[in-house]
Amino acid sequence: MQIKGKTAVVTGGASGIGKATAEVLAEAGAHVIIGDLDTAGGEAVAAAIRAKGQGADYLRLDVADLASVAEFKDKAYALRAEIDIVANVAGWGKIQPFMENTPEFWRKVMDVNLLGPAAVAHAFLPQMIERKSGKVVTVSSDAGRVGSLGETMYSGAKGGAIAFTKSLAREVARYGINVNCVCPGPTDTPLLRAVPEKHQEAFIKATPMRRLAK
């Protein structure tokens, strides 16, 4: 797929990997619609992209809230007639031993990291199926492949995102739609910087290159 002239939805686009994704897609010629809970951050990213002469809009989005996802979808289509790419980048987690987790913590981790991407994909796939064209990319995590100490529910949610991607790819391939996920290791983002330094050091030691991704 040629990116130029396409429209891409990027969840979690106000910071971190989502922000970088939005910037790269815009640089390649796509019009980007940034969805995020962080209104100030999302508007700032969209404004910075537009300042470069590229296309971007910000719309508030809480991927854990089905009503918010539905409203985001309607507003996105009001801005752009066709959505070609969905990048599910929004995610959330916190280092905490499993036995200290609460059911409320489990639910938030699952809602943001597994059910959120499913809800966003479900919202935008009907038009892609009708047009027989589209791309859905979900950012999972290396934690979902191999596990991560202190991130047991997060690892489970991200592992679920991997399995979800594999199955959805089989379902919609007949319509010419590609569904993929990527699994970054520890990455230098605001979310990671909020983790205690000793945990950041442990992540670096567990990484073969002995450094965080950028």
Backbone bond lengths (Angstrom), bond angles and torsions (degrees), N, CA, C in turn:
res aa  C-N    CA-C-N  psi(-1)  N-CA   C-N-CA  omega(-1)  CA-C   N-CA-C  phi
1 M - - - 1.467 - - 1.516 110.38 -
2 Q 1.312 115.76 131.34 1.448 120.62 172.86 1.530 108.44 -79.95
3 I 1.318 116.44 132.08 1.462 120.64 -175.48 1.534 111.93 -79.40
4 K 1.304 117.41 -33.31 1.465 120.93 -174.84 1.518 110.99 -58.11
5 G 1.333 115.49 127.87 1.452 120.55 178.95 1.516 114.82 85.60
6 K 1.335 117.56 -4.84 1.453 121.69 179.06 1.532 110.21 -87.59
7 T 1.322 115.64 165.46 1.458 121.28 176.43 1.517 109.19 -115.90
8 A 1.331 115.59 131.00 1.462 121.36 -177.33 1.520 110.46 -123.17
9 V 1.311 116.34 130.55 1.460 122.69 170.86 1.526 107.53 -92.53
10 V 1.330 116.77 130.39 1.464 121.21 178.54 1.521 108.51 -126.26
11 T 1.322 117.33 110.76 1.465 119.61 176.55 1.526 108.77 -83.47
12 G 1.324 115.66 150.34 1.465 119.14 -176.98 1.511 112.68 68.05
13 G 1.327 116.20 27.14 1.467 120.52 -172.87 1.511 116.03 -81.91
14 A 1.331 117.62 2.85 1.464 119.62 -177.53 1.516 113.38 -81.41
15 S 1.339 117.40 -16.76 1.462 119.12 -178.12 1.524 110.23 -160.93
16 G 1.320 114.71 172.21 1.461 121.10 172.55 1.520 115.04 58.23
17 I 1.335 115.57 -139.57 1.457 121.78 -177.33 1.531 110.58 -63.66
18 G 1.336 117.15 -35.11 1.455 119.87 178.84 1.519 112.18 -64.07
19 K 1.318 116.55 -43.41 1.464 121.22 177.53 1.528 110.46 -61.05
20 A 1.325 116.80 -46.33 1.466 120.69 179.39 1.527 110.96 -62.44
21 T 1.335 116.71 -38.46 1.465 121.00 178.37 1.523 110.61 -63.11
22 A 1.325 116.42 -46.28 1.463 120.53 179.20 1.521 111.05 -60.15
23 E 1.317 116.60 -43.41 1.465 120.92 -179.32 1.522 111.87 -64.04
24 V 1.322 116.92 -42.14 1.471 120.66 -178.91 1.528 110.81 -67.87
25 L 1.335 116.80 -42.92 1.461 119.82 179.15 1.528 111.07 -63.71
26 A 1.334 116.79 -41.69 1.463 120.51 178.68 1.526 110.72 -65.08
27 E 1.314 116.03 -40.99 1.464 120.56 178.51 1.525 111.02 -61.51
28 A 1.332 116.35 -32.13 1.469 120.82 -179.92 1.524 112.51 -82.58
29 G 1.344 117.07 -2.09 1.457 119.66 173.92 1.514 115.93 109.68
30 A 1.338 117.49 1.54 1.458 119.43 178.53 1.525 110.86 -83.09
31 H 1.319 116.05 151.81 1.464 121.02 168.30 1.521 106.21 -88.38
32 V 1.312 116.98 124.99 1.457 121.81 -172.89 1.523 111.08 -106.09
33 I 1.333 115.32 133.31 1.466 121.24 171.76 1.521 106.99 -111.04
34 I 1.325 115.33 112.44 1.458 121.79 -175.99 1.523 109.50 -90.83
35 G 1.317 116.75 125.68 1.453 121.40 175.89 1.517 110.04 -114.26
36 D 1.337 117.07 127.05 1.461 120.02 -177.68 1.525 109.38 -163.49
37 L 1.345 115.47 155.69 1.461 121.01 173.46 1.525 111.84 -72.58
38 D 1.322 116.31 -28.08 1.460 122.76 -177.09 1.530 109.49 -81.87
39 T 1.319 115.54 94.16 1.463 119.81 -176.36 1.524 112.47 -63.49
40 A 1.332 116.67 -47.04 1.466 119.82 -178.63 1.524 110.53 -62.39
41 G 1.326 116.85 -44.57 1.459 120.58 -179.74 1.514 112.17 -66.49
42 G 1.327 116.95 -43.73 1.461 120.36 -179.92 1.509 112.77 -63.79
43 E 1.338 116.35 -42.40 1.464 119.63 178.46 1.518 111.41 -66.09
44 A 1.337 116.51 -35.22 1.466 120.38 179.43 1.526 110.88 -66.94
45 V 1.323 116.85 -41.97 1.471 120.31 179.02 1.522 109.93 -64.80
46 A 1.322 116.96 -44.99 1.466 120.01 179.78 1.534 111.10 -62.75
47 A 1.329 116.57 -40.92 1.465 120.25 179.84 1.522 111.10 -64.90
48 A 1.338 116.53 -39.98 1.467 120.23 179.68 1.525 111.03 -65.08
49 I 1.328 116.41 -37.42 1.464 120.03 177.66 1.530 110.37 -66.79
50 R 1.329 116.22 -44.29 1.467 119.57 179.06 1.520 111.68 -64.04
51 A 1.327 116.87 -32.47 1.461 120.92 179.48 1.527 111.62 -63.70
52 K 1.322 116.41 -20.70 1.465 121.06 177.13 1.524 111.77 -89.29
53 G 1.327 116.38 3.72 1.457 119.74 -178.80 1.509 113.25 84.23
54 Q 1.340 116.71 16.17 1.466 122.05 -179.11 1.520 109.44 -107.99
55 G 1.333 116.64 167.06 1.455 120.73 -174.72 1.510 113.88 -95.72
56 A 1.328 116.71 129.78 1.465 120.43 178.22 1.517 110.88 -160.47
57 D 1.327 115.65 144.86 1.459 123.11 172.12 1.517 108.21 -135.09
58 Y 1.325 115.69 156.76 1.468 120.78 174.30 1.526 109.17 -118.19
59 L 1.330 115.96 136.55 1.458 122.52 173.08 1.524 108.23 -133.92
60 R 1.317 116.66 136.75 1.460 119.26 179.39 1.530 110.26 -65.43
61 L 1.322 115.99 138.24 1.466 120.82 -178.98 1.516 110.64 -150.52
62 D 1.323 115.51 128.55 1.463 123.02 169.78 1.516 106.13 -114.39
63 V 1.326 117.86 104.02 1.466 120.83 -174.78 1.523 112.18 -65.61
64 A 1.338 117.39 -17.93 1.466 121.30 179.95 1.527 112.28 -85.73
65 D 1.321 117.72 -0.82 1.460 123.04 -177.20 1.532 108.69 -119.33
66 L 1.326 117.62 111.85 1.458 120.94 -175.33 1.516 112.23 -61.72
67 A 1.330 117.58 -35.23 1.463 120.24 177.88 1.522 110.63 -65.64
68 S 1.327 116.72 -38.46 1.458 120.74 178.03 1.524 110.97 -65.87
69 V 1.335 116.88 -40.25 1.464 120.84 178.07 1.525 110.53 -62.42
70 A 1.331 116.38 -43.61 1.467 120.24 179.70 1.528 111.42 -63.51
71 E 1.335 116.28 -42.41 1.464 120.17 178.86 1.523 110.88 -65.66
72 F 1.325 116.22 -40.87 1.466 121.02 177.88 1.526 110.58 -59.97
73 K 1.322 116.32 -45.39 1.473 120.35 179.27 1.526 110.83 -58.04
74 D 1.336 116.87 -48.69 1.462 120.17 -178.20 1.526 111.56 -61.40
75 K 1.330 116.80 -41.98 1.465 120.45 -179.36 1.530 111.00 -70.09
76 A 1.327 116.57 -34.81 1.473 119.89 178.45 1.526 110.64 -64.03
77 Y 1.342 116.51 -42.90 1.461 119.80 178.95 1.528 111.58 -71.01
78 A 1.319 116.70 -25.98 1.463 119.12 175.51 1.529 110.77 -68.73
79 L 1.340 116.08 -31.03 1.461 120.89 178.34 1.524 112.13 -80.31
80 R 1.332 115.87 -40.97 1.463 121.42 -174.36 1.527 108.71 -136.31
81 A 1.304 117.16 131.23 1.463 121.15 -174.83 1.524 112.87 -66.15
82 E 1.324 115.92 -31.18 1.461 120.03 -177.40 1.524 110.46 -131.22
83 I 1.330 115.84 138.39 1.467 122.09 173.81 1.526 107.12 -110.28
84 D 1.309 116.88 118.36 1.461 122.04 -175.22 1.526 113.54 -95.48
85 I 1.326 116.08 -30.83 1.458 121.35 -172.82 1.517 109.42 -135.05
86 V 1.315 116.56 134.37 1.463 121.45 170.97 1.525 107.81 -119.03
87 A 1.324 115.72 119.54 1.467 121.62 175.70 1.524 108.16 -109.41
88 N 1.329 115.97 106.11 1.461 122.27 178.59 1.530 108.95 -85.23
89 V 1.320 116.62 94.83 1.460 119.98 -176.43 1.530 112.36 -110.94
90 A 1.327 117.46 -21.86 1.464 120.65 -178.48 1.529 110.57 -55.46
91 G 1.324 115.99 134.11 1.461 120.34 178.61 1.515 110.33 -157.01
92 W 1.322 115.45 165.13 1.464 119.91 179.20 1.517 110.00 -156.43
93 G 1.339 115.17 144.76 1.452 120.41 176.00 1.522 110.61 -166.14
94 K 1.306 115.71 169.27 1.455 121.67 178.46 1.517 108.37 -152.00
95 I 1.342 116.41 136.98 1.454 120.39 178.08 1.529 109.12 -69.83
96 Q 1.311 115.51 119.64 1.465 120.35 -179.44 1.530 108.99 -164.62
97 P 1.347 117.81 130.89 1.465 119.40 177.25 1.529 111.40 -55.70
98 F 1.302 116.47 142.18 1.459 121.34 -176.78 1.527 111.98 -54.67
99 M 1.336 117.79 -40.66 1.455 120.55 -176.66 1.533 112.92 -71.60
100 E 1.332 117.22 -7.73 1.464 120.67 174.16 1.532 111.91 -99.11
101 N 1.329 116.54 -5.56 1.472 120.12 178.70 1.526 110.92 -66.31
102 T 1.321 115.19 150.22 1.458 121.30 171.32 1.533 108.61 -108.52
103 P 1.330 117.86 159.46 1.471 119.09 175.95 1.530 112.36 -56.73
104 E 1.334 116.73 -33.76 1.468 120.09 178.11 1.525 110.56 -64.24
105 F 1.332 116.67 -38.70 1.464 121.83 177.08 1.533 110.04 -64.24
106 W 1.341 116.34 -46.29 1.468 119.64 177.73 1.523 110.47 -54.12
107 R 1.336 115.49 -48.18 1.454 120.01 -175.39 1.525 111.56 -62.11
108 K 1.331 117.33 -43.50 1.463 119.60 -179.47 1.522 110.73 -63.40
109 V 1.336 116.87 -43.44 1.464 120.57 179.60 1.529 110.66 -60.96
110 M 1.325 116.60 -44.99 1.460 120.35 -179.68 1.530 111.57 -69.32
111 D 1.327 116.62 -41.63 1.471 120.33 -178.99 1.524 111.98 -61.46
112 V 1.327 116.99 -42.99 1.471 120.20 -176.07 1.527 111.63 -78.50
113 N 1.330 117.24 -44.36 1.463 120.57 -169.00 1.527 115.50 -92.13
114 L 1.326 117.92 -21.15 1.469 120.36 -179.86 1.523 111.94 -120.44
115 L 1.331 116.91 -56.92 1.458 119.56 -177.52 1.529 111.97 -69.92
116 G 1.337 117.19 -30.49 1.456 120.49 177.71 1.521 112.78 -61.02
117 P 1.343 117.96 -55.27 1.459 119.08 177.13 1.524 113.00 -58.60
118 A 1.340 116.88 -35.99 1.464 119.63 177.91 1.519 110.54 -64.04
119 A 1.345 116.92 -43.16 1.465 120.82 -179.31 1.525 111.85 -64.32
120 V 1.332 116.49 -41.84 1.465 120.46 -179.16 1.531 110.34 -67.56
121 A 1.320 116.70 -43.57 1.472 119.96 177.20 1.529 110.47 -61.09
122 H 1.328 116.24 -44.04 1.464 121.36 -179.38 1.525 111.16 -61.26
123 A 1.327 116.30 -33.50 1.470 120.53 -178.78 1.526 112.35 -70.42
124 F 1.326 117.08 -38.37 1.471 119.63 -172.52 1.530 114.39 -100.84
125 L 1.314 117.90 -11.36 1.464 119.77 -177.71 1.528 114.68 -68.31
126 P 1.346 120.56 -34.41 1.465 117.76 -177.89 1.524 114.25 -53.65
127 Q 1.345 117.29 -45.03 1.466 119.03 179.17 1.527 111.06 -66.64
128 M 1.343 116.93 -39.18 1.465 120.33 178.25 1.528 110.72 -61.28
129 I 1.348 115.87 -41.12 1.462 120.07 179.16 1.527 110.09 -64.78
130 E 1.317 116.65 -42.26 1.471 121.09 178.85 1.524 111.25 -62.38
131 R 1.333 115.80 -39.54 1.466 120.35 -178.44 1.527 112.06 -84.81
132 K 1.337 116.72 -12.84 1.462 122.74 -176.26 1.528 111.86 57.41
133 S 1.345 113.96 45.91 1.459 120.07 -179.13 1.520 109.26 -164.06
134 G 1.339 116.52 139.75 1.458 119.43 174.96 1.511 112.70 157.15
135 K 1.323 114.59 163.71 1.462 121.89 178.97 1.526 108.75 -133.44
136 V 1.306 116.63 134.89 1.461 122.40 172.80 1.519 107.64 -125.60
137 V 1.326 116.23 121.46 1.466 120.96 179.45 1.524 108.50 -125.50
138 T 1.320 116.32 124.81 1.455 121.58 178.61 1.521 110.17 -111.77
139 V 1.322 115.74 133.09 1.458 120.37 175.56 1.522 107.99 -86.51
140 S 1.312 115.72 108.68 1.465 122.09 174.17 1.528 106.95 -91.47
141 S 1.307 117.66 -134.25 1.464 121.07 -178.51 1.515 109.56 -166.32
142 D 1.316 116.15 153.38 1.457 120.24 172.74 1.528 110.22 -60.61
143 A 1.338 116.18 -26.32 1.469 120.37 176.52 1.523 110.80 -60.45
144 G 1.322 116.72 -30.13 1.454 121.12 179.13 1.509 113.02 -76.03
145 R 1.312 117.51 -17.04 1.470 121.66 178.23 1.524 111.84 -93.29
146 V 1.324 116.77 -43.13 1.470 119.41 -170.98 1.521 113.69 -122.75
147 G 1.337 117.54 -3.94 1.457 120.31 -177.46 1.520 111.39 86.25
148 S 1.344 115.72 162.37 1.458 120.36 -179.61 1.520 109.00 -152.17
149 L 1.318 116.76 126.79 1.457 122.70 -177.93 1.526 110.70 -58.66
150 G 1.326 116.38 126.70 1.458 120.83 -179.87 1.512 114.10 82.75
151 E 1.330 117.08 4.10 1.467 121.34 -179.49 1.525 110.25 -132.61
152 T 1.311 116.16 45.37 1.457 120.12 -172.61 1.524 112.79 -64.83
153 M 1.326 118.20 -48.31 1.460 119.93 178.49 1.528 111.38 -68.59
154 Y 1.320 116.64 -37.05 1.470 121.14 176.18 1.525 109.72 -61.28
155 S 1.338 116.38 -45.03 1.464 120.25 178.82 1.524 110.58 -61.58
156 G 1.342 116.34 -40.25 1.455 119.64 178.14 1.518 112.08 -63.92
157 A 1.327 116.73 -42.04 1.462 120.64 179.56 1.528 111.29 -65.60
158 K 1.326 115.56 -43.25 1.464 119.08 -179.42 1.527 111.40 -71.01
159 G 1.338 117.08 -33.24 1.465 119.69 173.50 1.515 110.43 -64.65
160 G 1.329 115.87 -38.01 1.456 119.93 175.74 1.521 111.74 -63.27
161 A 1.335 116.65 -36.97 1.465 120.44 178.32 1.528 110.92 -63.92
162 I 1.332 116.41 -35.79 1.469 120.08 177.29 1.524 110.32 -65.16
163 A 1.337 117.06 -48.33 1.460 121.40 -179.92 1.530 111.02 -64.55
164 F 1.330 116.36 -40.10 1.459 121.16 176.90 1.526 110.70 -58.23
165 T 1.327 115.60 -44.39 1.463 120.85 -179.68 1.521 111.41 -61.56
166 K 1.335 116.31 -46.06 1.470 120.28 -179.03 1.524 111.44 -59.78
167 S 1.337 116.34 -44.03 1.457 120.22 -178.00 1.525 111.93 -70.93
168 L 1.337 116.28 -43.75 1.468 119.46 179.58 1.527 110.73 -62.67
169 A 1.327 116.47 -37.68 1.471 120.02 178.52 1.524 110.74 -58.67
170 R 1.326 117.00 -38.75 1.465 120.83 177.96 1.531 111.18 -67.31
171 E 1.328 116.54 -38.28 1.459 120.41 -177.28 1.517 113.27 -67.99
172 V 1.328 117.15 -40.93 1.470 118.97 -171.27 1.525 114.06 -103.96
173 A 1.327 117.59 1.79 1.477 119.46 178.24 1.523 111.13 -59.12
174 R 1.325 116.87 -33.30 1.478 120.85 -179.13 1.521 112.37 -62.46
175 Y 1.338 115.96 -18.68 1.469 120.38 179.31 1.529 112.38 -98.80
176 G 1.315 117.28 9.21 1.460 120.75 178.90 1.518 113.37 76.76
177 I 1.337 116.76 21.01 1.462 121.68 -178.74 1.524 109.58 -103.66
178 N 1.314 115.99 132.32 1.465 121.76 177.00 1.520 110.12 -97.79
179 V 1.310 117.06 133.93 1.463 122.55 177.04 1.526 108.06 -126.47
180 N 1.318 116.29 122.18 1.466 121.02 -177.21 1.522 110.51 -138.61
181 C 1.321 116.24 163.26 1.458 119.92 169.85 1.524 108.80 -135.14
182 V 1.309 115.34 155.97 1.458 122.06 174.89 1.522 107.67 -121.54
183 C 1.316 116.13 150.15 1.468 121.16 -173.41 1.526 110.81 -125.41
184 P 1.337 117.42 81.38 1.467 119.53 179.15 1.525 111.65 -66.12
185 G 1.314 115.03 150.34 1.455 120.48 168.19 1.521 108.43 -84.36
186 P 1.337 118.21 -166.53 1.462 120.99 179.86 1.534 111.34 -55.20
187 T 1.322 116.12 126.21 1.458 122.02 -174.14 1.524 110.48 -125.61
188 D 1.312 115.86 140.88 1.466 121.69 -177.52 1.525 109.70 -73.27
189 T 1.340 115.78 90.50 1.457 123.00 179.91 1.530 108.75 -129.70
190 P 1.341 117.62 165.74 1.469 119.09 176.54 1.519 113.18 -56.32
191 L 1.337 116.62 -35.42 1.465 120.09 179.18 1.521 110.90 -63.27
192 L 1.329 117.36 -42.31 1.462 120.36 -179.86 1.524 111.11 -71.44
193 R 1.332 117.17 -35.61 1.462 119.37 -179.32 1.527 112.16 -66.11
194 A 1.345 116.28 -18.73 1.462 120.40 177.64 1.533 111.93 -79.07
195 V 1.324 116.40 -10.31 1.470 121.53 179.10 1.523 108.87 -78.06
196 P 1.348 118.94 143.44 1.470 120.29 176.95 1.529 112.05 -52.16
197 E 1.326 115.96 145.22 1.462 121.37 -174.52 1.524 112.62 -56.93
198 K 1.340 116.95 -36.78 1.468 119.21 -178.76 1.532 111.03 -63.62
199 H 1.333 116.81 -32.51 1.461 119.69 177.80 1.531 110.52 -74.32
200 Q 1.342 116.80 -36.84 1.458 119.63 176.25 1.526 110.35 -60.90
201 E 1.326 116.28 -42.12 1.462 120.96 178.32 1.525 111.21 -63.16
202 A 1.331 116.24 -37.60 1.466 119.85 178.58 1.526 110.78 -65.98
203 F 1.336 116.35 -39.21 1.461 119.79 177.28 1.524 110.80 -61.58
204 I 1.321 116.09 -42.96 1.470 120.58 -179.48 1.522 110.54 -63.76
205 K 1.331 117.31 -43.02 1.466 121.19 -179.63 1.531 111.70 -64.34
206 A 1.343 115.79 -31.07 1.466 120.03 -178.68 1.526 112.79 -81.57
207 T 1.333 116.60 -7.31 1.457 121.92 -178.52 1.532 109.78 -95.94
208 P 1.344 118.56 126.45 1.466 120.50 -176.99 1.528 114.00 -53.56
209 M 1.349 118.80 -36.31 1.453 121.53 -179.52 1.532 112.04 -79.83
210 R 1.342 115.99 -5.34 1.486 121.37 179.17 1.523 112.04 56.68
211 R 1.322 116.36 40.22 1.463 120.86 175.06 1.514 108.27 -158.83
212 L 1.338 115.33 160.25 1.453 120.89 175.37 1.533 110.34 -79.14
213 A 1.308 115.69 150.65 1.465 119.05 172.52 1.526 108.80 -70.81
214 K 1.332 115.70 155.58 1.464 122.07 178.42 1.532 108.92 -111.21
